Amino acid sequence: MKKLFVVILFLGTLLSAQNVWFNELHYDNEGTDEGEFIEIVLENAGSYTLSDFTVTLYNGSYSTVYNSKTLDLFTTGITSENYTLYHYEFPANGIQNGSPDGIAIDYQGTLIPGQFLSYEGTFEAGDGPAIGVMSTDIGVEEGGETQIGESLQLLGTGAVYSDFIWQEPALETPGELNNGQTFGGTPEPTIIVVSPNGGEQWEQGSTHPITWTSINFTGNIMIELEMVYRDREVLVASTEDDGIWEWEIPEDLTVSDYYAIIISDAEDGDPWDDSNAAFSIIEPIPVTPYTIYDIQYSITGPSPLEGELVETSGVVTAKFENYFFIQDGVGAWNGIAVYPLQTVEIGDEIIISGAVLEYNGKTEITDIINMTILGTAELPQPIIISAAELSSTEDYESVLAKIQNVTVSDDSLGYGEWEVEDQSGACIIGGLGVYTYIPVLDDFIYSITGVVDYTYGAFKLEPRDDDDIDLIGVDVDDDLHTIKADLLGNYPNPFNPSTTIYFELNSENNEDAEVMIYNLKGQRIKTFPVILSEVEGQSSITWNGTNESGKLVTTGVYLYKLKTRDKIYTKKMLLLK
């Protein structure tokens, strides 16, 4: 009987999986971030030790954990239908602002299924309880227009996370039921209009997506256009509930500021929702066509067309999480950023209309009025520039560019960025693209291609993918330069007090090379200039264990490097005393 009781108890434990989920989040607002918090829901809270639950915060740029809090540290809110709310308020800027970042819940170290969530994009966790799991984007976000006192929160009726849906920023409710939320009972089918939802100005003759979300609903939907308090017109009587329908607005639709969209069950009209506020149909706004060069070129400051509505065209050269780039020629002043991200692919040739904006020093096309994809076209060839040129001049902002023969001079600047240098100087490499290369101090890279971006007061090169980072290189063999080289080793190794470093060089000109000594902190200890014309073939230098000042260095492992115009060769040696 005792064994049977134990088996029944064990099965009962398996059947009572933890029903816990994220319910509310505030991470960003206008001005300085304020009142950031996370709220979760736990069913049957009295059955658990709260410290067994951990909320983990993830930095999406690095896919790593940056903070965690156990549930016993949270403030307890109301209990409704045996569901208890818990919230934790973080200090100012305690929750990172996304693009993307994430949050996870685990129980005794095991991730709760479906509770590795992210905002402003997705990423795969590199450590912590969600390691190896791809996040789920909640689909809504906060930003500079979010008011203090608002939050992202779940809406609907139900008993598990999937019964609810995340909604746009609304009045925050930490410790209380969210706006329009009920626990328990039978989940109600829900449809929510996302766009247009109030304040939009759409032109006659333009095309715009009508978007919505739905939960616990399986039918088709009907979309209607209503002129508030007047006429209602069916735009589509029945279409798939896939969240988006492209509306080709008639050129003769009446101009008015009092339109709303109604979306409902195509069969019986229930559930339904309408725009929260009226939107406008306006006459086409006249825009003047310009080349990208016309928009960008200025040697005295911002774009000469700042604030104007313009039409321009180009080929999509790069596409990132929140914006993309187009270019209509090769070289300086021929590229521009477009915000926010549209439905485009690299290689699309587009015509786009919008406003010229100087956003923190970067020229953008924003407030998009119209965009047409003409087809596909060849990408412009990247312009080859030096690291110093890239870092110091606005000429190449938003242009596809390439730097060559660079060395990693800083493998982590933070936020996924790193630094390389060539003979001219250094430049920043960004982390917006999707590439697997992990920078290592002093790595030699034959070339890096990408778009020159400008953020946080600095120009940086943004590779798009692995193909943009050339670690293999090609033979340098032209009329001006041919170098073959090898670092053969050192003897003795380990050594005390000195060792001889052997290398081989062949050159058709008098190009200089260097043998350099580094410690494991990446600090250069000593440099031996080498004139290739004087040491053609196998040669050597002797290091007596001193730095540039002639002082003896300490016992330890040191790196010795042979640097030519085309590559850096690296080996290790051990100094014993």
Number of C-alpha atoms within 10 A of each C-alpha: 6 7 8 9 10 11 12 12 12 11 11 11 11 10 9 10 9 19 16 24 22 24 24 26 26 28 26 27 22 13 12 10 20 20 19 23 20 23 25 21 23 22 20 16 17 10 9 13 11 16 14 13 23 22 23 21 24 29 24 28 17 20 22 20 22 15 13 15 15 17 20 15 13 18 14 17 16 13 19 14 12 14 17 22 27 24 24 23 17 15 12 14 14 17 25 18 20 21 19 21 26 32 25 26 29 22 19 12 13 13 20 20 14 14 20 27 22 27 23 19 21 21 24 18 23 18 14 20 22 27 14 13 14 15 24 18 18 19 15 15 24 22 15 11 11 20 17 18 15 21 29 25 30 23 23 23 23 18 18 16 17 13 19 24 22 17 21 16 21 15 14 20 18 26 20 18 23 20 15 10 15 18 20 13 10 11 19 15 17 22 24 24 21 20 19 24 20 18 15 16 16 21 21 19 18 16 17 19 13 18 18 20 18 18 18 17 16 11 13 15 25 21 22 16 17 20 18 15 8 8 9 15 12 13 16 15 14 16 15 13 19 12 16 16 16 10 14 13 16 12 13 9 13 13 15 15 17 17 25 22 29 19 24 24 24 20 12 10 12 14 17 20 18 23 20 16 15 21 22 20 20 17 17 13 12 10 15 11 16 13 17 21 18 15 26 27 18 15 10 7 10 17 21 15 19 17 13 16 21 23 24 23 21 25 26 27 27 26 22 14 14 14 15 24 26 29 27 22 19 16 20 19 22 24 32 28 26 26 16 14 15 13 8 16 15 17 18 20 24 19 16 20 23 22 20 24 23 17 13 10 16 21 23 26 27 21 15 18 21 16 20 14 15 13 10 14 14 12 21 19 12 17 16 16 14 21 24 16 17 26 20 14 11 22 19 25 26 33 30 31 26 23 25 20 22 27 23 21 21 19 18 16 12 11 13 17 20 22 22 25 22 19 12 10 14 22 26 23 26 24 20 20 18 12 14 9 10 10 20 14 17 20 18 26 22 18 18 24 23 25 28 27 24 21 12 8 9 13 24 26 30 27 25 22 16 15 11 16 20 16 16 10 14 9 10 13 10 7 7 8 13 16 18 16 19 19 22 15 17 21 13 15 16 17 17 14 14 16 20 16 22 17 21 17 21 16 17 14 13 11 15 14 18 17 22 18 24 19 17 11 8 14 9 16 18 18 16 15 12 20 15 21 15 9 15 13 15 14 15 17 15 13 17 16 22 16 16 11 8 10 9 12 13 12 12 13 14 20 17 23 22 25 21 21 17 20 21 23 18 19 13 17 20 15 20 14 9
